[in-house]
Amino acid sequence: MWAPPRHQRQAGSYRSYERAAGKTVTGENRGRTNDPFEPQVVLHRWSEACHFSGATFTGTAWSDGALRLEHPEGHEAFVDQHGHAPLEWEYATCSTGWRELPFPAEELIPSWTALTPAGTRLRVRLRVRDAQGDTSGWYVMAHWTSDDDVVHRTTVPGQADPFGSADVDVFVASPGRPVHAYELEIRLARTRGTSEGPVVQTLCLAASSLPPGHRQAVSAPAGARGKVLDVPRRSQEVHTGHSPQWDGGGEAWSAPACTAMLVEYFGHGPSDDETAWIDPADTAPQVDFTARAVYDYAYKGCGNWAFNAAYPARYGLRGLVTRLRSLSELERFICAGIPIATAQSFRIGELAGAGYSPAGSIKIVCGFTDDGDVVANDPLSATDEDVRRVYARGEFERVWLSASGGGGVVYLLYPSDLPLPAHVPGLDPNW
């Protein structure tokens, strides 16, 4: 999420490493866990029964390819802090159990794919363990629901302690106290009298360590030269002033414009009935619809990465948030037919030809030129026709990967029957 950029606000959370003098960085040694001077990232995933071998099910079960509410373990009166009346809910939970990390991590980002019919919701919680074996309390990372008719989707502000803080969609460890292990808990809840419950298809967590002064060499093109995916073009700027209750379009709608493009690329989007509340003169009502569907009522914005990755579940798409180590890694997705949403923040002049926003931006990498430069859909453009851009590979990669500019964060959507590309051999899996 952005506004202001997370990495500008949380720069003190990273370890203060000095880069080794004369170190050579190549595409194959980036991210190795025995090298503290390089960015490190790993993604853990729960999407099959075998992934839950260490889990604790309390009223839940993995059945028919998803985590389901089998029988309630308890009841609660949930107070919606954003306007809906309090309701009585019944719930069940699943805890992943403790997962050790292959390196000490400063940031953890959970994401999920779930169906939440009317009157249902998820609560995602996280706790961490440090090098001494001390354990934090629980941090609520999200109250998620697909729609806002019964309860509002939201994060929870003000969660900070000596271990770290929940910064909207990211847990940020306190300086000098990185995370060595963590546990996720997901609560499946439904209003009393509702027969259906939420259905969780995937649960993910990306952990990372980003040395603040790291500046790596430009990666070499790796297989996607001249390949460009036909991603529809949607400008966020043409929606300026739309739906002020969901942050008003324009510069605030970088993420929903990109998410709408990705959903449309895979042949999906809201129906005419679903967009009936939108002005008929709107030429791209799917962007407005997406903004409402990913809006975080506590953060008061549409840039929550996990919410943007979770929204497309209604169309049968899966989503996740992670970090990539290089454009060479990203090229694997382009070759697999999967465009990628990249998050970055930069100063004027650091990325030639890019629209600039002090709040940062999301851009869709659609492919690469024959020379290996980046072909992107940049929604920070005056019209839909202006969205397609080409950025110099070196400039784009430096801005996107720097700890102050984005740290390699991406989110991606894909049909469940479309295989993800193979991981880079020898590196921790990060998708």
ABEGO torsion letter per residue (X at the ends): XBOBBAAAAAAAABBBBBBBBGBBBBAAABGBAABAABBBBBBBBBABAAAAAABBBBGBBBBGGBBBBABBABBBBBBBAAGBBBBBBBBBBBBAEBBBBABBBABBBBBBBBBBBBGBBBBBBBBBBBAAGBBBBBBBABBBBABAAABBBBBBBGBBBAAEBBBGABBBBBBGBBBABBBBBBBBBBBBGBABBBBBABBBBBBBBBBAABBBBBBBBBGABGBBBBBBBBBAAAABGBGAAAGGEEAAAAAAAAAAAAAAAAGBEBBAAAAAABBAABABAAAAAAAAAABBAAAGBAABAAAAAAAAAAAGBBBBBBBBABAAAAAAAAAAGBBBBBBBBBBBGABBGBBBBAAEBBBBBAEBBAAGBBBBBBABBABAAAABBBBBAAAAAAAAABAAAGGGBBBBBBBAABBBBBBBBGBBBAX
